[in-house]
Amino acid sequence: MARHVVDVVVVGGGGMGSAAAWRLAGRGADVVLLERFEPGHVRGASHGASRIFRVSYGDPVYIRLAREAHDLWRELESESGAALLTITGSVNHGRTPDLDVLSGAVEAAGVPGQWLAAEEAAERWPGLRYDGKVFFHPASGRLHADHAVTALQRRAAALGADVRHRTPVLAIAVRGDDAVDVVTEDDVYRAKRVVVAAGAWTEKLLGALVPLPPLRVTQEQPAHFAPLRDSDEWPSFVHHLDQQTLAATGFLSGVYGLATPGEGVKVGFHGTGPVVDPDDRDFTAEPHQLRVLRDYARRWLPGVDPWACTPISCTYTTTPTSDFVLDRVGPVIVAAGFSGHGFKFVPAVGRVLADLALTGERPDARFALAGR
Ligand SMILES: Cc1cc2nc3c(=O)[nH]c(=O)nc-3n(C[C@H](O)[C@H](O)[C@H](O)COP(=O)(O)OP(=O)(O)OC[C@H]3O[C@@H](n4cnc5c(N)ncnc54)[C@H](O)[C@@H]3O)c2cc1C
């Protein structure tokens, strides 16, 4: 076994771990990033060509984090030369009080947003059918997930980080307040801090070390639908559905979606997939859910062919409140529970993790480990 001494080990080369390595290396820390699979793997939560970016949250804590992330995405673009964030505008529609909470928080934060009549929205984006009130926020859009992870890892390496793929971490042993050993097949890394951003594998790696909240790992299955007209513009969209409507229609949850250039219109239910062991997945779309998703497309997406769709498989790791866990216990920093809405925040989470590792500064109490 080779032994190495570094400042920080980052476990997990998905969006969160890669962003932590970028921010840590940028602040001069001696960092090693260990990812168990190959570059671009599709077994976690950060793969694919599209994720919704939006600043429009009903909660000022997330609005602040999204605004910081917006600026850091632009910083990463200028550092790496990669185009990652495309502003398309985004619409939320539906008949639930969520929309008023959302518009109120957006307005209070001074983020641009406006109500549109359904006819106005339909004229601008004819691919969607609108349900009740439509809230439009122009500063939202689409992120290219694969390109973002690649850019983060390339920048981290350019700034001095040692980025290693196909290197599973087998064990983490705390040796003191400022000392932790991270063990792989061939190496032991002694570090002052370890950042664990292991996604669906967090419980397996850290369950015995830190007081994690329950983390529900599900296999989610949105799908890309073929657009009927290439000329249609598509915003990112969220359709809020109340319980009555869900009961009446059989839809499984509210629906999110966005256009993925070259692949179609991505549409998905949120957090409705089967609970899985991340090491024992079938990556196969569950037929009933796919049928219901097609039914949703047939009724609410006149701009797509409900029969021409390609399912995607991806994991959510969800906390009971859907709030993230960003906290430190001794030398161990935890980044977990991104609950299906974390990608837009990736570079800002990277900044939070670098702070936790280098200065000990903690983020909003919302992200704290209970019982720490
Ligand atoms: C279908 C779907 C749609 C989504 N849509 C959106 C969206 O529109 N907008 C949005 O903001 N968010 C969205 N998300 C959520 C977002 O993608 C995730 O929150 C985010 O990607 C989580 O990143 P992560 O780095 O925590 O996890 P992951 O990307 O899963 O990274 C964890 C990494 O840790 C590695 N790892 C695990 N164990 C070990 C070990 N022992 N040793 C070494 N490495 C290890 C894994 O291989 C993996 O690469 C969506 C998620 C899914 C699944």
The ligand as an ORCA input file, in Angstrom:
! r2SCAN-3c Opt
* xyz 0 1
  C     -33.529     12.230    -13.667
  C     -32.916     13.380    -12.933
  C     -33.244     14.665    -13.316
  C     -32.706     15.750    -12.613
  N     -33.020     17.006    -13.018
  C     -32.469     18.051    -12.372
  C     -32.705     19.373    -12.848
  O     -33.407     19.576    -13.859
  N     -32.134     20.402    -12.178
  C     -31.328     20.207    -11.077
  O     -30.860     21.197    -10.503
  N     -31.065     18.953    -10.605
  C     -31.623     17.893    -11.229
  N     -31.341     16.625    -10.818
  C     -30.546     16.419     -9.597
  C     -29.051     16.451     -9.852
  O     -28.719     15.812    -11.047
  C     -28.335     15.861     -8.643
  O     -28.764     16.514     -7.471
  C     -26.821     15.947     -8.726
  O     -26.365     15.476     -9.954
  C     -26.193     15.188     -7.569
  O     -24.803     15.192     -7.741
  P     -23.854     14.336     -6.796
  O     -22.470     14.740     -7.157
  O     -24.304     14.463     -5.385
  O     -24.169     12.815     -7.157
  P     -23.542     11.849     -8.267
  O     -23.460     12.509     -9.570
  O     -24.277     10.573     -8.193
  O     -22.029     11.659     -7.766
  C     -21.625     10.781     -6.760
  C     -20.344     10.134     -7.274
  O     -19.723      9.427     -6.209
  C     -19.089      8.291     -6.767
  N     -18.842      7.347     -5.687
  C     -19.771      6.701     -4.925
  N     -19.163      5.883     -4.040
  C     -17.817      6.028     -4.243
  C     -16.644      5.440     -3.653
  N     -16.757      4.540     -2.664
  N     -15.441      5.808     -4.114
  C     -15.305      6.722     -5.111
  N     -16.382      7.310     -5.733
  C     -17.611      6.960     -5.289
  C     -20.113      7.795     -7.799
  O     -19.540      6.941     -8.744
  C     -20.609      9.117     -8.400
  O     -19.893      9.498     -9.551
  C     -31.845     15.526    -11.497
  C     -31.495     14.217    -11.137
  C     -32.016     13.146    -11.847
  C     -31.646     11.780    -11.426
*
